[in-house]
Amino acid sequence: MARKTKATIAFLSTLIIYVSLNSLAHTINPSAFIWSSEDREETPWIASSHSWLDRKACRWLGLCGTAHVQAVQTRFGHRKISAEAQVLPDSGESEPGNSDQNINGPWQTAWSTGPDLSDQWDDAERARRQIPAYVFEYAPLVHLFSGEQFWPCDIAEHLFHVTPFLNYTPIQSQAKHATLRDLDQLNRWQQNGHVFLTSNDNVEDRPPWMEGAHNIPDQTTAKEESWADWDGRVDGDIPGEEDRAQWFDTSDIREDEPCDEVDEGEDVFIQSDLANALADLDPERLFGDGEDSELEEELRKRYGGQRIHVEKTGGRSNAPAVLVVIDKGNGIVDAFWFYFYSFNLGNVVFDVRFGNHIGDWEHCLVRFHNGKPKALFFSAHSAGEAYSYEAVEKIGRRPVIYSAMGTHAMYATPGIHSYILPWGLLHDQTDRGPLWDPLLNAHTYTYSPANDTLLASTANPSAPTEWFYYEGHWGDKFYPLGDHRQYRFAGQYHYVNGPLGPRFKHLNRHKVCQGPDNAPCVVKDWIYEEKGAKRWVS
């Protein structure tokens, strides 16, 4: 009995000391406990809980919403299907996620209904909108995860299913949908708080528009070169390594520094009619089986024998990618490929999931110098990795990216990728799932950071630009503690804020890495793979 009494006293004493020190630390230096934007609203967030015990446990012990935690299932959430949408297993009808309504919705024309003023452009304006042909030739390919639950999505469709909220208050009716051409008008609310594009559906009901199953890339029969043993190491010196100082950091390059000349025989700019041909043609016509395919013949005739070389690769997705090209001078061109998903499924630690959020922007940057690809940056969570072009896996000339299950973080290899926590407790997983060719469905732009001007390229002169200037979040505000879907342990939330858009991805970066310009940026000359990954079988 005495031993139990001592143990109880020791436990209570330790608890009292911990609570006292915790309270003192919060009082003396509250900023030390702000690790994310969500933490800045800690007091009202905790107060939203309906349970006194939960509020106290959260405040003093950091255990928030423990009653809301549910065991992680193989499939996230529970799909809610209306009576009209239910079909018999053997009826032969498509699943709700692949219905005609999801594929042919009213948002389908959102990208193309604007005015085409290209006939009014002078030569200078056209030059500002032209995209170098080599950007398309070296466009990255993406292996999505074979067991993915939330596939690429169209931001136009996303807007049809969300309502703008000022924090937790709607600022317009659900019946009124923001569009790609007026989304920037929501910025007038930003002075009073933050605008969040809040889902009209409960994410845990797995609405089809959020799953994006109708956007799974078509699978081609094109043969892929095996890279099973590739580790990215190149024998000898990296080709072109001697000019690294000319492209590694744009702030180190003097304006009057001479640049190497681009080969005269190399096509530098892709003209409007050629770009439209690439964008609009059926993939079978675009890539053809023969060396003298219909498109290649057409291009040779039109451009005096000059040939735009595009490798035959993966499948087309109904979800478009967004390409933003920036000429940074001195022969340096940055091509940002943006990929959007309507939901980010967070990872699991000790059978507890953290980091879910609605709306997810990922990107890959390819940096060119004098028309040659030099380095790539793959975004992953709030950071990422940079590699030399020679190091990464390729199909033909085109780099290959691996998109992680759920989080869609981008990696250079398939397998298991640990981050933040030791022993692989927190990790992403990639494999050779469906091969997505974003080049087959992309909206392309040029951008000038100096005057913050986005221009539709000559490939799609009527493409909207207003959506790019939206300053709010592309998903829900992190749910209150009183919401049965929310919890927080060790400072990590089950649901976090939706992300900001491409304009806030440090487009004017000096180095290829996304971090601050004065931070170190390591461009790796090799990749490596710790664990094997299965190959997608369609």
N, C-alpha and C positions, 0 to 999 in steps of 0.2 A: 504493500500500500504506500509506504514511504517513497519507494522508487517511482511509482506512478505519479505521486504528488509532486516530486521534484521535476519529473519530465514535463508535467503540465505547467508548472511555474516557469520552467526554462522556455517552453514554447511561447507562453503568453508574454514573458519578458522580451523575448526576441521579436515578437510581433509588435509590441509597444515601441521598442527601440526603432524598428524598421519604419513604422508609421510616423514616428516623430521625426526621424531623419529625412524621410521622404517629404513631409510637410515643410520642414525647414529649408530643404533644397529648392522646393517649388517656390517658396516665399523669397529666398535670396536671389535665385537666378532662374526665373521661369522660362527664359528663352532657351535654356539648355535642354528643355524637354520638348522643344518644337522641332521635330524631325521631318515633318511634311506639311503641306498646305492644310491638310485636314486638322492637324494638331493646333492650328491657330484658333480654332473654334471649339476648343475642348470644353469650356465651361457650359455653353448652351447645349453642346452635344450630349454631355453626361446628364444634364438636367432633363433631356427629352425622355429618359427612361421612366416608365411607370412604376418601377419597383424601387423602394427606398434601399433595400438590401443591395440591389444591383448597382445603384448609384454610389453607395459607400464602398463596395468591393472594387468598383472601377476606379474611384478616386484614390483609394489608399493602397490597393493591392495590384492595380493594373489588370484586373480580371473583369472584362466588360462584356455583358450579354452572354454569360455562360449558359443560360437557359436556352439560348437560340442556336447553339451549336448542334449540328446534325452530322452523323457519320457520312463520310465521303462515299458517293456511289460511283460506279463505272461511268454512268451517264449523268451529266449534271442536270438537276431540276426534273420536272415532270411535264411533258408536253401536254398542253391543254388543247383539245381538238373539239371544235364546235360540231353539233349534230349534223349540219349540212356537209361538213368536210370529212366525216368518218366514212371509210370505205371498207368493204370486206377484203380480207387478205388475198383472196383469189379472184377479185373482181377485175384485175388487170388495169385498174385506174392508178394514176400516179399518186405518190405520197403528197401530203399537204405542202411540204417544202418545195415540191417541184411543180405545183399547179400553174396553170396558165396565168392566173392572177398575179403570181409572184414573178413570173418571167416577163409578162406583157402588161405591166402596170402603167398608170398614168404618168409616172416619172420617166418613162422610156425616152420621151422627146425632150427632156430637160436640157440635155447637152447640145441640142442642135436647132432649137427654135429661135435663136437669136439672129439678128441681122448680119449678113455677110457684107462687110464694107471693104473687102480686099481690093475691089476695083478702084477704090479711091486712094490707095496707098501709093506714095511715091517710092523711089528706089531706096531712100534712107529708111523709111518706115518698114519696108519689106525686109531690109537687111537686119533691122532690130528684131524681127520675128522669125528669121530663118534659123533652123536647127542644123548643125553639122551632120552630114550623112553618117560619119563614123559613130555618132551617138547611138544610132539605130543598129549599126553593125555589131556593136559590143553591148547591146542591151542584155541585162542579166536575166537568167531564167530562175524560177523558184520551184523547188520541191516542197510542196505542202505535205503535212504529216498524214500518213495513211489512215490513222484513227482520229483525224480532226473532227471536232464537233461544231466548230464555228468557222465557216469558210469565208473567203473574200466577199466583200459587199460593195454595192454602188452607193456613193454618198447621196445621190439623188433619191434613191429608194429609202435610205436611212431618214432623210428629212421628212418623208411622207408619213413616218411612223413615230415622230417625236413632237413634243410641244415645248416651246421655249419657256423656261422658268427663270425667275429672278430668285436665286437661291432655292427656296422650297415653294415659291408662289408662282402660279402660271401667269404669264403676261399677255396671252392671247388664247383664243378658243382652240380646242383640238381640231375643230373642223377647218380651221385656217392653217394651211401648211406653208412654212417657209420654203423658199426655193433657192436654187443655185444662183439666181439672178437678183435676189433681194435679201439674202442672208445677212449681208453686212449692215442692213438697217437695224438689226438687233443691237448694234454697238451703242446706240443712244441710251440703252439701259445700263450699260457697264458702269457709269459714274455712280450708280446707287448700289452696286454689288456686282455679282458675277452671274452671267447668263449661262444656263445649262440646258442643252437639248435633251429633254427628259423623255424617256420612253413612255409611250401610251400603254404599253403592255408590261405585265410582270415578267421580268427576265427569267424567272424560275419556271415559268410556263413554257419556255422555249418557243417563242413565236417564230414561224418559218422565216420571216424577213431577217431575223437576227441570226438564225442558223446559217442562212445562205447556201443551203444544199443545192439550190438551182444554179449556183455559180461554180460548182465543181468543174474544173477544166475538162474539156473533151480530151480523151486519151487517144493519141495517134499511135500508129504502128511503126513510127520512125525508130530505127535502131540507135541505141545510145552506146557510146564508147564506155568501156568499163574503167572505173577509177578506184576499184576496190583497194588497190595497194598504194594509192597516191598519198603522200604525206606533205606535198607542197614543196619539198626541197628540190632546188634546181642545182644541177652540177655546174660548178664554176660560178662566174659572176652573173648577177641578174642583168639581162639585156637592158641597156639604157640607163643603168644605175649611175653612170658617170654624170648624168644631168639632174640628179635628184635635187640638188640645191636650187635648180631653176623652177621647181614646181612644188616642193614640200611645204613651204610656208610663203604665202603670197605677200606677207608683210615684209619679208626679207628681200624682195625683188625690187630693184630700182626701176622706175618708169622708163629710163633711157637705156636699160640693159638690152643688148641685142638678143633676138630670139632666132632659133634655128628656122630655116625655111621649110615649109611643108612641100612635099613632093609635088611637082607640077601635075603629075598624072593622077593625083589623088583627088577625088571629089570631096570638097570641103562642105558645101552647103546643099541641103536637100530642098528642092524647089516645091512650090505649092502643089502642082499637078502630080509630081512624082510622089510626094508625101500622101496625097489623097489616094493614089493608086495603091500604095503600101497599106494604108489604113482600111480601105474599103474592099479590097479583093478577098475572095474566098481563100482560106488557107491552102486548099488543094491547088488553086491557080497560082497563089503566091509562091509556093515552094516547089510545085511540080516535081515529077520524078526524073525528067531528063535534064541534061546540062543546058539544053536550049529550050527552057520552059517558055510559056507564053509571056509571062511577065518579063523575063530576062530579055527576050527578043524585043519587047516593046520598049524597055529601058534603053537597050543598045541603039535602037533607031532614033529614039527621042533625044538622047544625049550624046550623040556622036561616038558611040562605041563604049562610053563610060559605063561601068557596071556597078550597081549597088549590090553588095554581097550580103545575104542574110542566110544564116544557117537554118536548115530544116530541123525543127525541134518539137517542143511540147504543145499542149492543147490550149485552146481559147477558153477564157472564162467570160461569163456575162458581166462580171464585175470589172469595170475599167480600172487600170492603173493611171496615175497622174505623173507626168514627166515635167520637171521644171529644170530648165537649162540656164546656166549663168556663165557669161563670159567675164572672167576675172582679169583679163588683160595678160600681156606677155605670153600669149600662146596657151594660157591655162583656161580650160573649160570644165565646169563642174556640172554633171548630170545627176539630178536627184530623182530617183524613182520612188514614188510613194504608193503604198498599198494600204487599203482601208478595210477594216473588219468592224461589224456592228457590235461585237462583244469580245471582250478579253476574259478568258477563263484563267483565273489565278492558279498558282501551283499549290501543292499540298506538303505540309510539314507535320509529321506525327498524326496523320489522318485528319488534319484540320486545314481547310483551304483558306488562302489569303489572296488579296490583290485583284478581285474581280472588278471590272468596270465596263460600262457601256461606251462604245466608241473606242477604236484602237487604230492609231496611225503608226505604221512602221515605214522605214525607208532604207534604201541602199544608195550610196553616193559613189559614182565612178568619176575619178579625176583624170582628165586628159591633158597632155602637154604636146602641142604641135600635132594634134590629131592622133596621138598614140595613148592608149590607156596606161596609166602609171600605178594607180592605187585605188582601192575600194574601201568603203566603210560600211559595215553591217550594223544596223541599230539593234540593240537588245536591252529592253527595259529602259532605264534612264541613262544607259551608257552604250557600249558596243565595242567592236574590234575593227582594226584597220589592217589590210593586207596589201602586199604588192600584187599587181595584176598577174605576174608570172606565177605566184604561189598558189592562187586559188584554182579549184577544179573548174574545168571548162568543157563545153560541148562545142566543138569547132572553136570559134573565137570568143564565144559568149560565156561569161562567168556563170557559175551555178551557186545559188543560195539555198539554204535549208531553213524552212520556217518551222518553229517549234510548236508542239501541240498546245493549243489553248492560248498561250501568251503571244504566239506569232513572232517571238524574238527571232532574229536572223543570225544564222551561223554559217561557217564555211565548210562544215563537215556534218555528216549524219552521226547520231549517237547520243550519249548522255553528256550534258553540259552543266556542271555545278557552278553556282555563283553565291556570293555573300557568305552563306553558312558553311562550316567545315563538314567533312565526311559525306558530302553529297546529300545532305539533308534537304537542301533546296536546289532543285535542278530542272532544267528544260530537257526535252527529248525531241530529236529530229530523226527522220528517216527518208528514204527515197520513195515518198508517196507520189501522188499525181504531179506531173511536171507541168507547170503553168508558164505559158509564154505571154507575158504582159504586153509584148509588142503587138499582138494581134488585136488588142482592144485597149487603147491608151488615148488619153487626152493630153495634148502637149502644149507647153508654154515656154516663153522666155521670161526672165526676171532680172530686173536691175535693182540691187540692194541700195544703191546710192540714192535713188529717188523713190524706192519702194513701189516700183511699177511692174505689174504682171501683165504680159501681153499674150493673147492667143497666138499660137504659131501659125505659119503659113499652111500647116497640115490640116488645121481645123480653125479657120478664121472666125467662125461664129461661136466658138466655145465660150461659156460664161467665165467671168473673172471675179465677180462680186463675192462668191463664196470664200475665196482665198483670204479676204480681208476681215472675215468674221473673227472677233477677238475673244469670244467665249469658249466654253467647253463643248465638246462633241458628244457628251453623254450626261448621265445623271450626276447630281451632286451626291457625295457620299451619304448613305442613308443614316438617319438619326439612330441613336442607341435604342430608342423606343420601337424601332422597326424590327419585326421578328426575323428579318433576314440579316441583321447586322450584329457583329461582335468585334472585339479587339483584344488581342493578347500580345504582350511584349511590344506594344506600340504598333502592331500590324493589324490593319483593318480587313474585314471580310470583303467589304465593298469600298472602293476609293473613288475619287472624282474622275469623271471622264476627262480625256486629254484635250490639250489645245491643238490647233491645226498645223499644217506644214509651215506656215509663215513664222512659227515660233520654234523651228528646228535648227536655228543658228545657220541659216542659209548663207550668210556672209562670212562663214568661218575661214580663217586663214589656212589652217591645216585640214586634213580630211576628217579628223576626229571631231565629234560633236561637242566636246567639252569646251571650257574657256580657252581663248586663244593663247593665254600665257601658261596653260597646263601642258605637261608632257604629252606627246602623241607618238606612240610606237607603231610603226608600219611593219608588220611581221613579214618575213620573207619565207615563211613556211607555215603549214597548217598541220594539225595532228588530230588523231582520232583515238579515243581511249576505249570506246565500246562499239561493237558492231551494231548495225541497224538493218532491219529487214527491208526488202524492196517491194514496192507497190505492185500488185498484180491486179490489173483491171478486169 
